């Protein structure tokens, strides 16, 4: 999850390293640091906590030097302290690292026997000492780096600089991403193209096992056996602009309010403006319609988007559909059908568990279709077919607009595949497509309930536990609502299918456990949801009902709190009902005083197992 950046230039690099780290802080914010070469010597500045702490230290003690590396950390081995912050260094080499060195304990024991003294609890420090060990054997930096990389096991991206070497930077990747940027008399490395966008538009992406030996004028790339190779240099479409909060207190709130526009932009890329017909990139709908089975794989919030899509693909398209969390799927060795399609959903396009699951499916002969928000990501590059969610940069760690644009894209896929497969008639297709076209307007209308939800949040914020309930396609929204509350308010919450409450969770219900129910009144399963809520109220539960006019009227007597939305078509209800639960979690977190945009222990992009 960590973010890394390196710059070889003619001028001082520290300010640009810090700016690059600002674009990488979504990957982790437990600590940050930079290292530069000054008169041939390695100088470092590190700070625990967020990047602003490093900036303050650099104001007091600036670092000079035209070659440098930087790092923002999400802690794996060792606590989030300044001592454990990267870069790790000896008098000969400085290292930044993203990933996990699985054999670090054995290497550490070996180095300690060779009289190397360790000062941190990290696996990364092993890399610095191991490289130093080889340098002390009169190896060149190139030789020492190769010898070091050859000994490492695990998933990692690494960048190194060396004392006395003002025109050299060495990097490698195995399992986690690393990009090389080409400038005019300067060169760059970083975890992703977003970090490099303000520095250069000319970028290549390393492949697993690649090593890169970089000067200010060139990058020599080899495979892990030292065979020279080349990687395509492409012009990135990433914007160099950074996203500000504008008038909003937090990025999360800004991104919630951006949903009408980004959903509209996503729809406009797939819906013909005059006919209203959904048009996907060539071959996508046909591939889906011909598949004997779809396998949807994702992590976290993206997994809940897949859960929603399962209802659509099975009910609307009549295509069997399996879903799984990537971290489990990749180890199940699941049998895959001939001609099957595997769909992978990821905001970042770099989630390691999802990427490894993708590679397994590819090895099983599946057609790979990815849905990603970040262009030029690893998942995109390794897929056969790609659809983009046009959410734009999402800075808040808790996903909001990325989630609703993922569901929107999946809805377009389901309708388009159903048309090709012939499982819905023209009238039904038109009805559902029209419902989709009205989602941006209805999203804006739902945001008008913000103040109302804030008032309810004041009561919910005192709870120790919260139960979210939903049926059918509302069940994933209940799960997503619970996840959001946990992520940013640190209140324990669970999402359940309403009918499952009586099979255990009902034992927890009393007057101190609020129940958030997402239950549109026009949902075919509404009456069953209403019965489940009656059961909860009979045991002292207090219900926060999110419904429409009809549903609110039917359950007025048993609801402690209500938010009444407009009437929405059941097909698009999951997209729209996600917004009130986002707002609820946001307001509860603000009331509790937590760090909304950068909640503890989390990172935006998870690139380790």
Helices and strands as residue ranges (DSSP letters): E 3-8, H 14-24, G 25-27, E 31-38, E 41-48, H 51-60, E 67-73, E 88-89, E 93-101, H 104-113, H 124-135, H 141-151, E 154-162, E 169-174, E 179-182, E 187-190, H 193-196, E 202-205, E 211-214, E 219-222, E 228-229, E 234-235, H 251-257, H 259-268, H 284-290, E 294-298, H 300-315, E 321-325, H 326-332, E 341-346, H 352-363, E 367-372, H 378-381, E 385-388, H 401-421, H 426-437, H 439-446, G 447-449, H 450-460, E 465-470, H 473-489, E 492-497, G 498-503, G 505-508, E 513-518, H 526-537, E 542-548, H 549-554, E 559-565, H 573-592
